[in-house]
Amino acid sequence: MVSTMINLKNVHILSENDYARTMEHIVLPALAQVRTEGWMEPATHKDLRELPIPDGSHNGMLHYVSYTHSKSAEDKTPPQQEQHARQTRQTEDGSRQRDGRPGIVISHGITGIIGHYAELSYYFFQAGFDVWIMEHRGHGLSPHDVSDPSVVWIDDWRRYVLDLAKFTREVVQPHTAGALGLFAHSMGGGIGISLAQQYPELFSRIVLSSPMVMPQTAGFPAPLARAAARVICMMGKGKNRIFTQKPFSPVLDAESVRGKSPARAQWGFDARLADVHYQTSAPAYQWLAEAFALSRSALELENCARIQAPILLFKAENDTSVRLDAIEDFVDTVLSADGDIERVLIPHAPHTLNECHNDIFAPFVEKTLEFLSV
């Protein structure tokens, strides 16, 4: 049964013909009215070393935003009623608990930023969800641990999972009375899989968009790429950009738009130009080594058997960023462990489904919302 809080009729996919203007004059102003920005101390764990606070960071804290209906209600409260409304929220969070409004956490992909999910967040919000998204370490305004602003580095993949678990438990859940879902893309999908395995109680439903069960390695066999990454890390060059990758360019590469909506791809690229912190473009060797370590954990039968939430997995036929055979292995492993998972193959689609033309994007959004609304 579909929740009474969800209204799919409110969701109207933007036209690609006037996309940038609509985003600037309708979507972004609407999100700004319900947006709250925040910062969270990274998670700690006995098996993780403490990383130094990078220069230029927000005291080493992770950056996040939320788009919530309670924020919208606050903004519309007349000044003379604001004190009473604030007391009501402080003394009885029952307003949220009575309506049972659902929430959705977004876990972005490598080099992703919050701004890349503005359109999708807008649809989630219009459908009735409160939306929460944190920039993973090394991305956006969260701490960046290398001197090259174009490089994404992580010392241990488990840090991603622990940070997102803390964000969900300590930031999101105290403000979410209804069901909580997860939308996870690419690298964020790999993180989301591990989160579902290690913290199976966190989410009621999970959507995986082109999940990074295993990264694609530019034609190199996975065992060779994994071994090479390890050796280079042992040589002390783990923070170096992988040689097949390029530094950020202020000009959009025409090849990167292949198979996508030019309007959506250009808008997403332009969002990077606003701040050097948004201009990550390539993984480091240690990131690659940790991605393979995450992959091994994600594919273990014992771990897959821990997953409790139903999963809707979108697989893009023309994906060149993640291994499609590894996605199939993951689906088979979950099914063999009696898990609830549905795989949807999107013909002719590139890796980033939320940058596709409307003939792909609209059904993708519709099926995602229907699945999360049950």
C-alpha positions in Angstrom: 0.0 0.0 0.0 1.3 3.5 -0.9 1.9 5.8 2.1 -0.6 8.6 2.4 2.3 11.0 2.7 3.5 10.3 -0.8 1.9 12.1 -3.8 3.5 11.1 -7.1 1.1 13.4 -9.0 3.1 16.3 -7.7 6.2 15.2 -9.6 6.6 16.7 -13.1 9.8 16.0 -14.9 11.5 19.1 -16.2 11.7 19.8 -19.9 15.2 19.6 -21.4 14.4 22.5 -23.8 14.5 25.1 -21.0 16.3 23.2 -18.4 18.9 25.7 -17.1 16.4 28.5 -16.7 13.9 26.2 -14.9 16.6 25.0 -12.6 17.8 28.5 -11.8 14.4 30.2 -11.5 12.1 27.4 -10.1 14.0 24.4 -8.7 16.9 26.1 -6.8 14.7 28.8 -5.3 12.2 26.2 -4.1 14.9 24.1 -2.6 16.5 27.2 -0.9 13.3 27.8 1.0 13.4 24.4 2.6 17.2 24.0 2.8 19.3 23.6 6.0 23.0 23.4 5.9 25.0 21.5 8.6 28.4 20.1 9.6 29.1 16.8 11.3 32.2 15.5 13.1 33.6 12.5 11.2 33.0 9.1 12.7 35.7 7.5 14.8 36.6 3.8 15.2 39.4 1.9 16.9 40.5 0.4 13.6 40.8 3.8 11.9 43.6 6.3 12.5 42.8 9.9 13.2 43.4 12.0 10.1 44.8 15.5 10.4 42.4 18.4 9.9 43.1 19.7 6.3 43.8 23.4 5.8 40.8 25.2 4.4 38.3 22.7 5.7 35.4 23.5 8.1 37.5 22.4 11.1 37.6 18.9 9.6 33.8 18.4 9.6 31.7 16.8 7.0 29.3 18.9 5.0 25.6 18.1 4.5 22.3 19.7 3.6 18.7 18.8 4.2 15.4 19.7 2.4 12.6 19.3 4.9 8.9 20.0 5.1 9.3 21.2 8.7 11.7 23.9 7.4 9.0 25.0 4.9 6.5 25.2 7.7 8.8 27.3 9.8 9.4 29.8 7.0 5.6 30.2 6.6 4.9 30.6 10.3 3.8 34.2 11.1 6.3 36.0 13.4 3.8 36.2 16.3 3.2 32.5 16.2 6.9 31.5 15.8 7.7 31.3 19.5 4.7 29.0 20.1 5.6 26.9 17.1 9.2 26.6 18.3 8.1 25.5 21.8 5.8 22.9 20.2 8.7 21.4 18.2 11.0 21.5 21.2 8.5 20.0 23.7 6.8 17.4 21.5 8.2 16.3 18.3 4.8 14.7 17.9 4.0 16.9 14.9 6.6 14.8 13.0 5.7 11.6 14.6 1.9 12.0 14.0 2.3 12.6 10.2 5.0 10.0 9.9 6.7 11.8 7.0 9.2 9.6 5.2 12.8 10.5 4.6 15.4 9.7 2.0 19.2 9.8 2.4 21.3 10.3 -0.8 24.7 8.8 -1.1 26.6 10.3 -4.1 29.2 8.8 -6.4 32.9 9.6 -6.8 33.5 13.2 -7.6 29.9 14.0 -6.8 28.6 17.0 -5.0 25.3 18.0 -3.3 24.5 20.3 -6.2 24.4 17.3 -8.7 21.3 16.0 -6.9 19.3 19.2 -6.9 16.8 18.0 -9.5 16.4 14.6 -7.9 16.0 16.1 -4.4 13.3 18.4 -5.8 11.3 15.4 -7.0 11.8 13.6 -3.8 10.6 16.6 -1.9 7.6 17.2 -4.1 6.6 13.6 -3.6 6.5 14.1 0.1 10.0 13.0 1.3 12.4 14.9 3.5 15.8 14.7 1.8 19.2 14.5 3.4 22.6 14.4 1.6 26.1 14.4 3.0 29.2 15.0 0.9 31.6 12.0 1.5 35.1 12.8 2.7 37.2 14.1 -0.1 34.2 15.6 -1.9 32.7 19.1 -2.1 33.0 21.1 1.1 33.9 18.0 3.3 37.6 17.5 4.2 39.9 17.0 1.3 43.1 15.2 2.4 45.3 15.8 -0.6 46.9 18.9 -2.1 45.6 18.3 -5.6 42.0 19.6 -5.6 41.1 17.3 -8.6 42.0 14.1 -6.8 39.8 11.9 -4.6 41.6 9.9 -1.9 40.6 7.8 1.0 42.8 5.8 3.4 40.3 3.2 4.3 36.9 2.5 2.6 35.3 1.7 5.9 35.6 5.4 6.8 32.9 6.1 4.2 30.6 3.6 5.7 31.1 4.7 9.3 30.6 8.4 8.4 27.3 7.7 6.5 26.1 5.4 9.4 26.8 8.2 11.9 25.1 10.8 9.6 22.0 8.6 9.4 21.8 7.8 13.0 22.7 11.1 14.6 21.6 13.7 12.1 18.8 12.2 10.0 16.9 9.7 12.3 16.2 12.2 15.1 14.2 14.3 12.6 12.6 11.4 10.7 9.4 9.8 12.1 8.4 7.9 9.0 10.2 5.2 6.9 13.7 6.0 5.9 15.0 5.1 2.5 18.4 5.2 0.8 19.2 6.4 -2.8 22.8 5.5 -3.6 24.7 6.1 -6.8 28.0 4.5 -8.1 30.6 4.8 -5.4 27.8 5.8 -3.1 26.1 2.6 -4.1 29.1 0.5 -3.0 29.0 2.4 0.3 25.3 1.9 0.6 25.6 -1.9 0.0 28.1 -2.1 2.9 25.9 0.1 5.0 23.0 -2.3 4.4 25.2 -5.2 5.3 26.7 -3.8 8.5 23.8 -1.7 9.7 20.7 -3.6 8.3 18.3 -1.7 10.6 18.9 1.7 9.2 16.8 1.7 6.0 13.5 0.3 5.1 14.1 0.4 1.3 17.2 0.9 -0.8 17.6 2.1 -4.4 21.0 1.5 -6.1 21.8 3.5 -9.2 24.7 2.0 -11.2 26.3 0.8 -7.9 30.0 0.4 -7.7 30.2 -3.2 -6.7 33.5 -3.2 -8.4 35.1 -0.2 -10.3 35.9 -0.4 -14.0 39.6 -0.1 -14.7 40.0 1.2 -18.2 40.3 -2.2 -19.8 42.9 -3.5 -17.4 42.0 -6.8 -15.8 40.8 -6.3 -12.2 43.5 -8.5 -10.6 46.2 -6.6 -12.4 44.7 -3.2 -11.5 44.3 -4.2 -7.9 47.9 -5.5 -7.6 49.3 -2.4 -9.3 47.4 -0.1 -7.0 48.7 -1.9 -3.9 52.3 -1.7 -5.1 52.1 2.0 -5.9 50.6 2.6 -2.5 53.4 0.7 -0.9 55.8 3.0 -2.8 54.3 5.9 -1.0 52.4 7.2 -4.0 48.9 6.3 -3.0 47.7 10.0 -3.1 48.8 10.3 -6.8 46.1 10.6 -9.5 45.7 7.3 -11.4 47.7 7.7 -14.7 44.7 7.1 -16.9 42.8 10.0 -15.3 43.0 13.7 -16.1 43.0 16.8 -13.8 39.9 18.9 -13.8 39.4 21.0 -17.0 37.1 24.1 -17.0 35.8 23.0 -20.4 33.3 20.2 -20.6 34.6 17.2 -22.5 32.2 16.3 -25.4 33.0 12.6 -24.9 31.7 12.8 -21.3 28.3 13.9 -22.6 27.8 10.9 -24.8 24.5 9.2 -24.2 23.4 11.9 -21.7 21.1 14.9 -21.9 23.3 17.8 -22.9 21.3 20.2 -20.9 21.6 18.1 -17.7 25.3 17.3 -18.3 26.1 21.0 -18.9 24.2 22.2 -15.8 25.9 19.6 -13.6 29.3 20.6 -15.0 28.6 24.3 -14.5 27.9 23.6 -10.9 31.5 22.5 -10.5 32.8 25.9 -11.8 31.4 27.7 -8.9 34.0 26.5 -6.4 37.4 24.8 -6.6 36.1 22.4 -3.9 33.6 21.0 -6.4 36.3 20.3 -9.0 37.3 16.7 -8.2 37.7 14.7 -11.3 39.9 11.6 -10.7 40.6 8.9 -8.1 44.0 8.3 -6.4 45.7 5.0 -6.4 44.8 4.4 -2.8 41.1 5.1 -3.5 41.3 2.4 -6.2 42.9 -0.1 -3.7 40.2 0.7 -1.2 37.4 0.3 -3.8 38.6 -3.2 -4.5 38.6 -3.9 -0.7 35.1 -2.6 -0.5 34.1 -4.9 -3.4 35.4 -8.0 -1.7 33.4 -7.2 1.4 30.3 -6.4 -0.6 30.3 -9.7 -2.5 30.8 -11.9 0.5 27.8 -14.3 1.0 27.8 -13.8 4.8 27.6 -10.0 4.4 24.9 -10.2 1.7 22.8 -12.5 4.0 22.7 -9.6 6.6 20.8 -7.3 4.2 17.2 -6.9 5.4 15.8 -4.0 3.3 14.3 -4.7 -0.2 16.6 -3.4 -2.9 15.8 -1.9 -6.3 18.9 -1.9 -8.5 19.3 0.0 -11.7 21.9 -1.3 -14.1 22.9 0.9 -17.1 23.6 -1.1 -20.3 26.3 1.2 -21.5 28.1 1.7 -18.2 31.8 2.2 -18.5 32.5 3.2 -14.9 31.6 0.1 -12.9 31.8 -3.6 -13.7 28.5 -4.9 -14.9 29.5 -8.5 -14.2 30.2 -7.6 -10.6 26.7 -6.2 -10.3 25.3 -9.5 -11.6 27.5 -11.3 -9.0 26.1 -9.2 -6.3 22.5 -9.7 -7.4 23.0 -13.5 -7.6 24.7 -13.5 -4.1 21.8 -11.6 -2.5 19.2 -13.9 -4.1 21.2 -17.0 -3.0 20.9 -15.6 0.5 17.1 -15.3 0.1 17.4 -11.5 -0.1 14.8 -9.2 -1.7 16.3 -7.6 -4.7 15.0 -6.5 -8.1 17.4 -5.7 -11.0 16.3 -3.3 -13.7 18.4 -3.1 -16.9 18.2 0.3 -18.6 18.9 -0.2 -22.3 21.3 2.2 -24.0 21.8 4.2 -20.7 25.2 5.6 -19.6 26.5 5.3 -16.0 24.9 8.5 -14.6 21.2 7.9 -14.9 20.2 11.2 -13.4 21.9 13.0 -16.3 20.0 11.1 -19.0 17.4 12.2 -21.5 13.8 12.3 -20.3 12.9 9.1 -22.1 15.3 7.3 -19.7 15.2 9.7 -16.8 11.5 10.0 -16.3 10.7 6.2 -16.0 13.8 5.9 -13.7 12.4 8.6 -11.4 8.9 7.2 -11.5 10.0 3.6 -10.6 12.3 4.9 -7.9 9.5 6.9 -6.2 7.0 4.1 -6.5 9.4 1.6 -4.9 10.3 4.0 -2.1 6.7 4.8 -1.5 5.5 1.3 -0.6 
